[in-house]
Amino acid sequence: MKLYVGNLSRKINDAQLNEMATPFGTVVSANVATERGSGESKGFGFIEFGNAEDARKAITGLDGKDVDGQVLKVNEAKPKKV
């Protein structure tokens, strides 16, 4: 299950996002969305867990959490519209 993590501090990188998610279960991937040209964070990212139960625990644990002065918005990622 893939989660959307919004309102990330622009200082957070992939490794830090992974570190935030690890206490909730097995992380398959953790990626911060970046601008193509500059490589700067767009302020959101995605965490993919090996199973839905871990992902639900992460939503409960991370949604509304204050990280670097930013209150995280975490929910199930919706498929990209084509």
C-alpha positions in Angstrom: 0.0 0.0 0.0 1.3 3.4 -0.9 0.8 6.5 1.2 0.8 10.2 0.3 2.7 12.4 2.8 1.9 16.1 2.4 3.1 19.3 4.0 6.7 18.0 4.3 9.4 20.4 5.3 11.5 21.2 2.2 14.6 20.0 4.2 13.3 16.4 4.4 15.0 13.9 2.0 14.2 10.3 1.0 16.3 8.8 3.8 14.6 10.9 6.5 11.2 10.1 5.1 12.1 6.4 5.2 13.4 6.8 8.8 10.0 8.4 9.8 8.1 5.4 8.4 10.3 2.5 9.6 8.8 2.3 13.1 5.4 1.4 11.6 6.6 -1.6 9.5 8.5 -2.8 6.5 9.1 0.1 4.1 9.4 -0.8 0.4 10.2 2.7 -0.7 10.1 6.3 0.5 10.5 9.1 -2.0 10.2 12.9 -1.7 8.9 14.6 -4.8 11.4 17.0 -6.3 11.4 19.7 -8.9 13.0 18.5 -12.2 15.4 21.3 -12.8 16.5 22.2 -9.3 16.0 19.0 -7.4 14.4 20.9 -4.6 11.6 19.3 -2.6 8.0 19.9 -3.7 6.9 19.5 0.0 5.3 16.1 -0.4 6.3 12.5 -0.9 5.2 8.9 -1.0 5.9 5.9 1.3 5.2 2.4 0.2 4.7 -0.4 2.7 4.8 -4.1 2.2 1.4 -4.6 3.6 -1.8 -2.6 4.3 -1.7 -3.1 8.1 1.7 -1.4 8.4 0.5 1.4 6.1 -2.6 2.0 8.3 -0.5 2.1 11.4 1.7 4.8 9.7 -1.3 6.9 8.8 -2.5 6.8 12.4 1.0 7.5 13.7 2.1 10.2 11.2 -1.0 12.1 10.2 -1.1 15.4 12.1 2.4 14.9 13.5 4.6 18.0 13.7 7.9 17.5 11.9 10.3 20.5 11.5 7.4 22.9 12.2 5.1 21.3 9.5 2.0 19.4 10.4 2.0 16.3 8.2 -1.0 15.2 6.1 -0.9 11.4 5.5 -3.4 9.3 3.7 -3.6 6.5 1.1 -2.2 7.6 -2.2 -4.7 7.8 -5.0 -3.8 6.4 -8.4 -2.3 9.0 -10.8 -5.0 10.3 -13.3 -3.9 9.7 -16.9 
